[in-house]
Amino acid sequence: MNSEFSFSTSYGKLRVPVYRVYATPLRDVMPIPESEFVRRENILFAYEIDVDVLGENFLPAYTHGDNSNVVATDSMKNFVLRQALEFEGSTLEEFLNALGRRFLFTYAQMERLRLSARELPFAQVIVPEQGVGIFVESHLLFKRSHNDYAVAMLSFERDQQGAPLLTDHRCGHVGMELFKVTGSSFSHFVRDQYTTLPERVDRPLFIFLDAYWKYQDSAALLASDHEYYVPAEQVRDLLQVVFHEFVSESIQHLVHEMGKRLLARFPQLAEVSFEAQNRTRDQIAVSSSDETVKVYSDPFSAYGVIRLTVSRQV
Ligand SMILES: O=c1[nH]c(=O)c2[nH]c(=O)[nH]c2[nH]1
């Protein structure tokens, strides 16, 4: 090893696409008042997986060209795909947990591991049922949806006996783009020679929103009865309902309200966090006969960003 330098490295495979058909359905999740979501059929279980191996014992590959502790990233890709066939659970986090443990069992060369994933969302196509006028969701045909999607990250290391240990997790739902036409304000902010923004007691608020959450105990996240599992669909629906109902003074005010509602609804969560972008459009014209009728257009291309983490007091 070269003593002149210190090193920090990781390597792995990014964006391994996995399309597993007929995974075990997710059933028996607890309903919440803000959402219709109670089950996910998992007919098409589609995710993109990132594998990141961390540690020191593959440093000789960098320093001396010695690959003897290097698991080829091509093999990692094959491993992920094979495990997807074996997988018996029904959530993304259960899949990452099974995958992480199996990687560390299989490869003594891996000290630590971080697995991340993004949902590849597909929607069931609506088709007519036998008979007239009744439409149902197809159980065969799905269309790719370029909508918001679930994400997850699980980190593993080894305990003193070398057995895999889950050390960190983060769940999320990202890429929401929500436009509320009335019922939001932004006023009484600092005014000085740089201020051009008018005070608005009612503005059309368009936000891009990413939300993340952590459980108090990862056992609740991974329990096979899913009694305390928090589905990303319920989080998405709850955030939408808060935005619909709450007349905010700012995006800061809105994400705080969302955080409070999420922690109240899901006592099993320890922390929720948000990244919201302000994508509000500029008002161009107002109808002279009906002042609720307005036209907006794209604003200056820079946008505001508002971040918040809300943690439960311990
Ligand atoms: O909700 C908002 N928060 C801000 O901090 C801000 N700043 C701004 O120009 N518009 C807005 N809107």
The ligand as an SDF file (V2000), in Angstrom:
LIG
                    3D

 12 13  0  0  0  0  0  0  0  0999 V2000
  -42.8950   29.7580   -0.8380 O   0  0  0  0  0  0  0  0  0  0  0  0
  -41.9640   30.5290   -1.1370 C   0  0  0  0  0  0  0  0  0  0  0  0
  -40.8780   30.6290   -0.3250 N   0  0  0  0  0  0  0  0  0  0  0  0
  -39.8190   31.4440   -0.6030 C   0  0  0  0  0  0  0  0  0  0  0  0
  -38.8260   31.4990    0.1810 O   0  0  0  0  0  0  0  0  0  0  0  0
  -39.9070   32.2280   -1.7750 C   0  0  0  0  0  0  0  0  0  0  0  0
  -39.0780   33.1380   -2.3500 N   0  0  0  0  0  0  0  0  0  0  0  0
  -39.6740   33.5610   -3.4950 C   0  0  0  0  0  0  0  0  0  0  0  0
  -39.1780   34.4080   -4.2880 O   0  0  0  0  0  0  0  0  0  0  0  0
  -40.8710   32.9640   -3.6530 N   0  0  0  0  0  0  0  0  0  0  0  0
  -41.0460   32.1170   -2.6040 C   0  0  0  0  0  0  0  0  0  0  0  0
  -42.0530   31.2690   -2.2790 N   0  0  0  0  0  0  0  0  0  0  0  0
  1  2  2  0
  2  3  1  0
  2 12  1  0
  3  4  1  0
  4  5  2  0
  4  6  1  0
  6  7  1  0
  6 11  2  0
  7  8  1  0
  8  9  2  0
  8 10  1  0
 10 11  1  0
 11 12  1  0
M  END
$$$$
